[in-house]
């Protein structure tokens, strides 16, 4: 018999399949302190929590039988993932359980925004019958821009189509084929900003998405457009939004999230009659709370019975002999994925990973997960991890292909990551471990290089002409950017070439734009690595 401890309030319906299982005993004990949990956890095989219980390293160290910790929700900030991974304890969550609930809340906010429902309600119950002040707009025949076409964004688009709206969809991994399947028109952020009557955002908060809509974007929007954010605070510049409303550019906004929660009492959203706010209610429905518990309960049951499972957020157990061979390459693999993502600006259709040399003789699945995580993290941030990376790639219709070969050119091992793009073009990055030197990137596209993947890099595509290196160096020096190292790759004299510079600090967008204006420079991109 397996014993499962439920230490936070979770609905009976949510854990019913565990209760009904003939080989499982479920016990509910809520409100326990860390000391109390440490005392009783040795007798349990699984622990189910929500947000109240903090699952510490000490608790997991005491869990002699503990195989799995399940979080009935999305976030796992209250669970020590590193300690769980070290002990071979699988941590799972329920990323899909609140999809429909969050989608419906976003749509409810859009409708409330279009018809001024909260403002009209407040005035009516105050005793004022005012029909003239709340002239709304129809959704039919309006253009909706969806920033982020993942699970939630796709569901919002489906409902908007039913209301007769035209949909513009943006997602860094959205291809023409998938957009057509979803019935949306593939668009850039700039297209959406300039043409949408309504904009709704459904992206994680990453360096790429922070302030994706700010002063510059509001300046070119349709006058009278409306904006909804039920995703993450910070994706839309809050101060810039207030200014755009005051200028009459934006007719209204509806926010379920804030950059800092809860917001301060003097937050400008809270006293603006054109902004509707709710206290992060996206996942707050009876069904969602039950669904996440049901999802987690099902996966816990699979894990206890050694059956296939999904939605793990930490590294699943790997044989020690395999782990010893792979672990030195985890950091390199993730960096190769990160570099490939940052030098690419197109939708990815396929990721091809080739392992050459000694790595071809072992199960490289864990290493592949690190590579895909690095690639997706540019756009998913902390929402992607080493286990769900493959699932997220599949959800975006990105095919991941792994090939192996015994020959590794001049290296003991060589890892190559090739992105097959929407346009038919390919981007390629290859790297290895060099004894005494550590991680090295040895190829970018068709050009051989020798780069330490660390810190801040500038990747420049240019024509191989005399003087270009001097012009780049002068421009960076004039902008107080110090060059620590430089690599130049070329195939033929006077032909295409690349330049990769290691610099001492982050480079502004303005500096990158100046670089692209230099004669013979085709493109300049920043690569940021930890």
Secondary structure, 3 states (H helix, E strand, C coil): CEEEEECCCCCCCCCHHHHHCCCEEEEECCCCCHHHHHHHHHHCCEEEECCCCCECHHHHHHCCCCCEEEECCCCCCCECHHHHHHCCCEEECCCCCCHHHHHHHHHHHHHHHHHCHHHHHHHHHCCCCCCCCCCCCCCCCCEEEEECCCHHHHHHHHHHHHCCCEEEEECCCCCHHHHHHHCCEECCHHHHHHHCCEEEECCCCCCCCCCCECHHHHCCCCCCEEEEECCCCCCECHHHHHHHHHCCCEEEEEECCCCCCCCCCCCHHHHCCCEEECCCCCCCCHHHHHHHHHHHHHHHHHHHCCCCCCCECCCCCCCHHHHHHHHHHHHHHHHHHHHHHHCCCCCEEEEEEEEEEHHHHCCCHHHHHHHHHHHHHHHHHHHCCCCCHHHHHHHCCCEEEEEEECCCCCCCEEEEEEEEECCCCEEEEEEEEECCCEEEEEEECCEEEEECCCCEEEEEEEECCCCHHHHHHHHHHHCCCCEEEEEEEECCCCCEEEEEEEECCCCCHHHHHHHHCCCCEEEEEEEECC
